[in-house]
Amino acid sequence: MSETCPLISCAHLNEELRAGNDDERITYRIKAGVPVPLVEAALVDGNGRFLATDGESQGELVLRAPWLTQGYFNEPQKSEELWEGGWMHTGDVATIDGMGVIDIRDRIKDVIKTGGEWISSLTLEDLISRDPAVREVAVVGVPDPQWGERPFALIVVREGHRLDARTVKDHLKPFVEQGHINKWAIPSQIGLVTDIPKTSVGKLDKKRIRLDIATWQAAGSEFLSTL
């Protein structure tokens, strides 16, 4: 984040992790790592209550450090929100384990809230992208009258391959059985497109994606595949 320049954490491996196997070392190398000196990191829920650093509890990552942005130019309300409760709010959903290792799970604005549970859009994008038929994927939450939100996957299929909602479900089933995701994280509807909208800096434009999906659903578009 520009608000946290130049540095917050580092993927440092302690002696215990260096002595572990390759899979364990890789797992920790790709996390956000441990806070560097002078940085305090914690997790809070939607009510500002601090959460356990047990590697499982998910909450917003909040920070303290001498060099963090103190506010936004001519935006006092946003500045107050940034530092609500005396901690800088990152907008990231994360976990922190017993060794202090930060693992970013998603952006708060992109996490999917279904039936009282949080589903990481980043995790679903990662798992769906492992299907050899998938060239590109974006996952967002769409409104659902029963569950609040449901995950929706927008997919670009590789040339020479075929894909529909049923094959995506079959691809994700093993990850449910292995405990990587819950069964309700499987999208019941997907969209098949030739290109996924991006922002001017190349990030997935999830705001536009949500608008496009709403339009397609209202029109019963041929882009959609439903279980």
N, C-alpha and C positions, 0 to 999 in steps of 0.2 A: 504494500500500500504506500502511496505517496505520503500519507499521514504518518507513517512509521519509519521513514528513511533515517539512517541508512541500513539499519539491521535490527532484527528482533530475536531471531533464533537461528540455530545451526544444527544440522543433522550430524551431531557428534556421537560416535560409538564409544561407550565406556568399556572397561575391561570385561565386564560380564557379557556384553553384546559381541565384542570382538572374539570371545571364546566360543560363541554359538555357531550354528550352522549357516550355510550360505543364504538359505531362505529367510532366516531371522535377520541376518545383517541387511539384506536387501529391503526387507519390510521396514526397518528403521531408517535406512538411508533415504527412502522416498517420502518420509514424513517431514513435517515442518521443523522437527528437532526440538532441542532444549533452549530455553531463553539464555541469551548471552548475559554477561555481567551487567548489572544495573537495571535489568528488565524484570518486572514482576508480571506474571500471567495468571489469569484465573478464568473461571467459567461462571456465567450467571444465567438464570432462567428468565422467562418473560416478565417476572415480577421483581427482578433485580436481586434475587436470592442466590448466594454462592452455592455451587454444586461440587460434588465429590470429584477428586482427581483420581479416578479409579480405572481410567481407560475405557469406560463404558458410558458414563453419564455424558450426554450431549447438551451443550449450551452455547451461548454467545461468548466468544473469546474477547476478554477485556484486558487492557494492558496499562502498565505504568512504566515510564522511563523518562530520563531528563530531556531527551531530544524529540519527544513526540509533538505533533502539531497541537497547538493550544486552541486553535479556533479557525474559522473561515472568514475571509474578508467580507465585511458588510453583511454577514449572515449570523446574527447573534443567536437566533433560535436553533439553527443547525449546530452552532458551537456548543450550546447548552446540552443538546441531545448527544453530541459526540462525547462529552465528558460527564454524562449523567452518573451520579453516585461517586464521583471522584476517580473514575476509571475511564480510559479511552475505549469506546465501543467500536470494534472492528467490522461488525456486520457479518462475521464468519461464524458458522456453526462448527464446533470443534470438540475434541476430547483431549484430556490431559491424563497421562497415566502416572503410576507411582514413582517413576523415574523423572517425571517432569516433562516427558516428551509430548509435544503438541501434534495432534493429527487433525488437519483441516478436513471437514466432511462436506461442507457446502456453504453457499451464501444463504443468509437468512431469507432473502427475497426469493431464492430459487428452491429452498427445501420444500418438499411436498408433504402437506399435513393431511393425513387420511385416517379417519376413525380414531383420532387422538394420538396417533403415532407419527413420527417424522421419518420420511424416506429421503435419502440423499439422491438428488438427481445425478450427481457426479458418479456415485457408485453404480447406478443403473446404466449410465452412459458407458462406463468402463466395461461392465459385464456384457452388455448388448454388442459392443464393438468387437468382442472376441469371436462373434459369429463370422465365419469367413465370407458370408454373403453381404456383410455390412461394410460399406465404404465410409459412411459418416453417420453420426447419430446425435440428436439433441433430445433431452427429456425435460418436460415441464409438468407442473401440476395444472389440471383443468377442473373447473367447478363440478361437483357431484352432489345431487340432492340428498343422498344417503350418507356419504362418507366425508363430505366437506370438499375434498379434492381427490382426484385419482391421477396416477402417473400416465402421461401420454408421450409416446416416443415418435419423433419425426426421423425418418430413416432414408438415406440414399443407398440404394442397392448397387452392388458391384455389377459390372457388365457380365452377362452370361449367367447370372444367378437369379433365383426367385425367392420371394419372402412374403409372408403375411403374418397376421397377429398370432395364428396358431403355431407357426414355426418359431416365432420369437418366444412364445410361452414354453415350448418344448426345449428351446435352448437354455432358458433360465431355470428350468426345474432342478437341474443338478446343483445350482448355486443355492437354491432354497434348501435342498437336502443337506448341503454342506454347512448351512447356517450363515452364509454370507448375506442373504436377504430373507425377509419374510414373504410368505406366499402372496400377501396382498400388495406386494411391491410390483408384481408382474402386471404390465399394462394390459388392459382388456381391449384397447383400441390403439392402433398406430396409424401414422400417415406416411405414405410412400411418395417421395418427391425426387426431383433431379438435382435440387440444390437447397441448402439450408441457409436462411438469412444470417448475415454477419454484420457486426458494427463496423465503423470506419477503421478500427484498429484490429479487425480480424477475429473478435470474440463472437460467440454465438449470441445473436440478438433475440434473447428469450422474450422480451416484451413484444416484439413483432411476431414471433412464433406463436405466442398465446393468442394474439389477435387473428392471425391466419387460421389457427385451429378452430376458434370460435365461429369464424365465417364458414369454414368447411362443414362443421357439424350442423350449423343452421340450415345449410343448403343440401346436406346429404351428399357431399362431394365424392367423386370417384377416387380421390386420393386416399380415402379411409379404408382400413381393414379392421373388422371387428370379430372378436371371438364368438 
